[in-house]
Amino acid sequence: MVSVKVKFRPSTKTGHEGTVYYQIIHDRKVRQLLSDYKIFPSEWDESRSTVKTTQRNERKPFIVSIRERIRWDIERLTRIDRRLDADGLSYTVDDVIDEFNRYSNEYTLFNFMENIIVRLRHIDKVRTSETYKSALNSFKKFRQYEDIMLDCVTSDVMEAYEAWLHNRGIAPNTISFYTRILRAVYNRAIDDNAIENRNPFKHVYTGVDKTVKRALPLATVRKIKSLDLSLIPMLDYARDMFMMSFYLRGMSFIDMAFLKKTDLRNGYITYRRRKTGQQLIIEWTKEMQLLLDKYPENKTSYLLPIIKTTGTNERYTYRNAGYNINHNLKKIASMVGITIPLTLYVARHSWASAAKTKGIPLSVISEGMGHDSEATTLIYLASLDTSVVDKANALILSSL
């Protein structure tokens, strides 16, 4: 077993900070392991071999004390020693230090999460990798881009992060979304036997609130459809994409963007939802064709005028288009007196709400997509004869 002692090496320059280091002994071999912790001689308690004060940084209140960091380092060294000993093979003090340095590189939250993101992309889980990247970028901003070891993620750190998000006006479901992703990353490190579970997420919110309904009544959708926006092409285009989503039974924008021309055959659109993989079939109506006819034929293989150039980053193009459309939809909202934030996703809610007001059974479409679990809604939809839904859609479109 290794023996670890905390030591302090003063600077050779008067008035400068010195360095905390560890003296590690195993099988009568002694090695020194330098830390990144800098303190002044007055902050070192020689008799107790410990640091007197916490790290001084008023701009980063989430930074834990140097004393706490040292304790975690020693715990890490001890855990590594236990694991090497349990393997039943001989090892040296240099092996312990090498393993410590490897842990310090691989099991920082930033590095570990970046590696997960790369693996997700490699197995073609691009959307999941993007959500992980979004959560990581948020946490990096909170940390002011200072990395943290995974075994240093504590309840205090996560509560501070939650408060930081709340103070920036982030919605509770988005906060929960970020913390759930971080919890999944943390649990992966536990599965790797890299860290011990400190339950850092026990005091932060990781549930899902019911989404406030964002459906528009048919009369309001009719107002949006009837606006004369011919002199404002960007608003006209945003309105058309909103209406196309509504016509297509509330199709999500990503599915609209990646619809292929070959998906439209014999008067029907057949596609798979990118989110779930579920296959859906939608009757192609005259309303859809009239709207599509407003625009030159897409030179790419895609049906709708969203991704219009080949050889580009298609996912970036789709996201940028969605951002611009939602930005312009807010201007349209003010024209028709809509108080809720108008986005493409509102078209999805609005179609579902319209289906309910027309007496369509809940087995056809759940109340405004109001199930606690979207999977429940998808189970209902998957079991239906598509002609039933097409008739429901025809009834709704005839009311516009």
Disulfide bonds with the S-S distance in Angstrom:
none
